[in-house]
Amino acid sequence: MTSGSDLRERFAASLMPNYGVPPVALTLGRGCEVYDADGRQYLDLIAGIAVSSLGHGHPALVNAVARQAATLAHTSNLFVHEREVELAERLVELVGGDAKVFFANSGTEANEAALKLVKRAAGPGRHYFVASDRGFHGRTSGALALTGKDAIREPFGPFGMDVRFVPHGDLDALAEAVDEHCVAVFTEPTQGEAGVVPAPEGYLAGVRRVCDDTGAAFVLDEIQSGIGRTGRWFAHQAEEDVRPDVLTLAKGLGGGLPIGACVGLGRYADAFDRGDHGSTFGGNPVACAAALAVIDTIENEGLLAHTAVVGDLLAEQIDALDHPLLAGQRGSGLWRALELTAPHAAHVQEQAAVRGFLVNAVAPDAVRIAPPLVITPEEIGLFIEALPTILDAAEAAATKEQ
Ligand SMILES: *Cc1c(COP(=O)(O)O)cnc(C)c1O
């Protein structure tokens, strides 16, 4: 078999340098365990960035994908197929009815659809957007224009869009920024790529109010937070009576198969005219079959409650640790960040991998944990047991570097 170092060399020679060369080459996954090209085993605590919600090789997903691929793998949007209709019906049900769905193939495309949808729905005189500092909505030009991480946006502008950024969670700043000329507010319930940073309680209800007062559309990006990650179908369901106008989904929805969805609620359900938008692969039968298997399995295996319980357990056990590099944790459900007292997250990620745990240095001082939703308390326990040693080793590595 090809070794990890060999693969990494070939990667460097044949793939563009935008990712750098990832340190680990994975070949196989079973449940919450993955194996690298050199046969080393890891506990997967990142799930391909909150994507592999059922873990790896879950029979429900494997069977659904295999069956659909063998039956009809692709139709294009020239033809109707049952999986796409079923999945749209399920999503409409999960958001509480009175909604319609557009299927894309990724998160950024779901947001591009949302962007066009709210432009279509906006009356004359609306010409600017409001989004959050440090927010993340994707890498294609429209979604990137709305992304508040300056370092990844600024080199690629201008985008031909007037986007005004406000501090995430600051309702006064939002109310100040949004008036009757605003097309839409784009925001996340918790900012995943910024380091799993939650907004203050009541923030989404406040966004709803500001949008109601001004007629701006409320676009909620639940690409990372949706489909069970926080212990609810959608993170915004933690706040009573909060309904966005447009909801975007991807990541965990397909359980590892590429799919995105833009859900228009209320009057946004029918805002597109015929011909306004499209995607050759969007709503692909195999991806839809995978997403249906994910939703069914979350229901059948009680994974929402499981995620809430195991997520709380993870948080309690982190909180109970006393280590000079660890300030605490934040997040909800199985979507957390270890807060560090120093910018050593990259060292923590590296030292965790050496000891058989995959985590993600999402920010210099934050380590993201987003395991498959099927992870057990025993598996969480293995990580907690190893964490003090990992943090010691990270501190030592950081000291050596200085
Ligand atoms: C990952 C992510 C995206 C972009 O999704 P891609 O599938 O990578 O295009 C957009 N918004 C949020 C909140 C995300 O976490």
The ligand as an ORCA input file, in Angstrom:
! r2SCAN-3c Opt
* xyz 0 1
  C     -18.627     25.130      5.639
  C     -19.488     26.317      5.674
  C     -19.878     26.964      4.487
  C     -19.363     26.572      3.120
  O     -19.651     25.254      2.807
  P     -18.854     24.530      1.600
  O     -19.568     23.226      1.439
  O     -17.436     24.388      2.059
  O     -18.970     25.403      0.411
  C     -20.741     28.037      4.601
  N     -21.200     28.452      5.784
  C     -20.859     27.855      6.940
  C     -21.431     28.330      8.224
  C     -19.972     26.775      6.928
  O     -19.609     26.204      8.068
*
